[in-house]
Amino acid sequence: MSSTRVQRSHQERGDGAVPLYPLSRTARTTGSARTARTGRRAKQELPEEQKKELKEAFELFDTDKIGSIDYHELKVLMRALGFQVTKREVLDLVEDVDVQRSGRVDFNDYMEIMRRKVLARDPDEEIARAFELFDEDGSGTITLRKMRRVAKELGENLGDDELQAMIDEFDQNQDGEIDMDEFFMIMKQSTEF
C-alpha cells in the first residue's frame, strides 16, 4: 500500500483507521520454532510487504522528517493503523523503548513495537473488522453495491460481472449476498496453504 493510498484511505474513511489485512497467514518465523544452535525460540517476523506498509505509514507521520516520532504522533499513527490504544498504553510503549528518555521513538523501535502489536492481533477479530469495512450500514451482509464501493475506494477497476462472480463463488446459501459466516469461511480458506 503506497503512502498515498494510506493517506487517501485515512482521509476518505474519516475515522482515522487505515486497515491492515489479517496477518496471521503472512507472519513467518526466521527459521524453525527453535534455532538449532541456541535452542532459543526464533523471532517471528512480518512479511516484507507489511514492513514496507509500516515504513510508509511511519514516514507519513514523521512530519518533521527527523527519523523519529513523538508520543502524540505514535498514538495517532497506531490508531490510523486500526489499533485501539489508550494514552497510557502508548506512553508505556514509548517508555519501554526510549532508552535516552527523549520522548521520541525512532524507526527501529517503532518497527519493533508494531511487530509485537501486529503479531498479537486476534485473526478472528481482524476478519470481523475487515467484514465491517464492507458492511458500512451494519446490515450483516456484503452486497454487490458494497463490493463496488470498496473496490472503488481501493482503486480497483472491477466490473459488476467480476464483483458478482466473487459473491456467487462464496455465497453458500445462494441469497445473493455474503454474510459474516460466509466471509469467515472465505478468509479462513485464504489463510490456509
VENFEN-V275376 format. One record per pair of residues at least 24 apart in sequence whose ideal C-beta (glycine too) atoms are under 8 Angstrom apart, sorted by the first residue. I is the first residue (numbers start at 1). J is the second residue. D is the distance in Angstrom with one decimal. If there is no record, write none. Layout:
{{I & J & D} {I & J & D}}
//
This chain:
{{1 & 53 & 4.9} {1 & 56 & 7.1} {2 & 56 & 6.6} {3 & 56 & 4.0} {3 & 57 & 7.3} {3 & 59 & 6.3} {3 & 60 & 5.0} {5 & 154 & 7.9} {5 & 155 & 6.9} {6 & 53 & 7.3} {6 & 56 & 5.9} {6 & 57 & 5.5} {6 & 60 & 6.1} {6 & 80 & 7.8} {7 & 60 & 6.0} {9 & 153 & 7.1} {10 & 80 & 5.5} {12 & 153 & 6.3} {16 & 76 & 7.3} {16 & 79 & 5.3} {16 & 80 & 5.1} {17 & 79 & 7.3} {17 & 80 & 6.6} {17 & 81 & 7.7} {17 & 82 & 4.9} {18 & 57 & 6.9} {18 & 80 & 4.8} {18 & 81 & 5.5} {18 & 82 & 6.7} {19 & 82 & 5.4} {19 & 129 & 6.8} {19 & 130 & 6.7} {19 & 133 & 5.9} {20 & 50 & 7.1} {20 & 53 & 6.8} {20 & 81 & 6.2} {20 & 82 & 6.3} {20 & 118 & 7.2} {21 & 126 & 7.7} {21 & 130 & 7.1} {22 & 121 & 7.7} {22 & 123 & 5.3} {22 & 126 & 3.9} {22 & 127 & 5.8} {22 & 130 & 6.7} {22 & 187 & 6.6} {22 & 191 & 7.1} {23 & 47 & 7.9} {23 & 50 & 6.5} {23 & 118 & 5.4} {23 & 119 & 7.2} {23 & 121 & 6.5} {23 & 123 & 7.8} {23 & 126 & 7.3} {24 & 121 & 7.8} {24 & 123 & 3.8} {24 & 126 & 7.5} {24 & 191 & 6.0} {25 & 190 & 7.0} {25 & 191 & 3.6} {25 & 192 & 7.9} {25 & 193 & 7.6} {26 & 50 & 6.6} {27 & 118 & 7.6} {27 & 119 & 5.8} {44 & 115 & 7.8} {44 & 119 & 5.6} {45 & 115 & 7.2} {46 & 114 & 7.9} {46 & 115 & 5.7} {46 & 118 & 6.1} {46 & 119 & 7.5} {50 & 118 & 7.1} {51 & 111 & 7.0} {54 & 81 & 7.8} {54 & 110 & 7.7} {54 & 111 & 6.4} {54 & 114 & 5.2} {55 & 107 & 7.5} {55 & 111 & 7.7} {57 & 81 & 6.2} {58 & 107 & 5.9} {58 & 110 & 5.5} {58 & 111 & 7.9} {67 & 106 & 6.0} {67 & 107 & 5.9} {68 & 102 & 7.7} {68 & 104 & 4.1} {68 & 105 & 6.1} {68 & 106 & 4.5} {68 & 107 & 7.2} {69 & 104 & 6.6} {69 & 105 & 5.6} {69 & 110 & 6.8} {70 & 103 & 5.9} {70 & 104 & 5.4} {70 & 105 & 7.7} {71 & 103 & 6.4} {74 & 105 & 5.6} {74 & 110 & 7.1} {74 & 113 & 7.8} {78 & 114 & 8.0} {78 & 117 & 7.3} {81 & 114 & 7.6} {82 & 129 & 6.8} {83 & 117 & 5.8} {123 & 191 & 7.3} {124 & 184 & 7.6} {127 & 183 & 7.0} {127 & 184 & 5.8} {127 & 187 & 4.6} {127 & 188 & 7.8} {128 & 180 & 7.5} {130 & 183 & 7.8} {130 & 187 & 7.1} {131 & 180 & 5.8} {131 & 183 & 4.9} {131 & 184 & 7.9} {134 & 178 & 8.0} {134 & 183 & 7.8} {140 & 179 & 6.1} {140 & 180 & 6.2} {141 & 177 & 3.9} {141 & 178 & 6.5} {141 & 179 & 5.4} {142 & 167 & 7.3} {142 & 177 & 6.2} {142 & 178 & 4.1} {142 & 179 & 7.8} {142 & 183 & 6.7} {143 & 167 & 7.9} {143 & 176 & 7.6} {143 & 177 & 5.3} {144 & 176 & 7.9}}
//
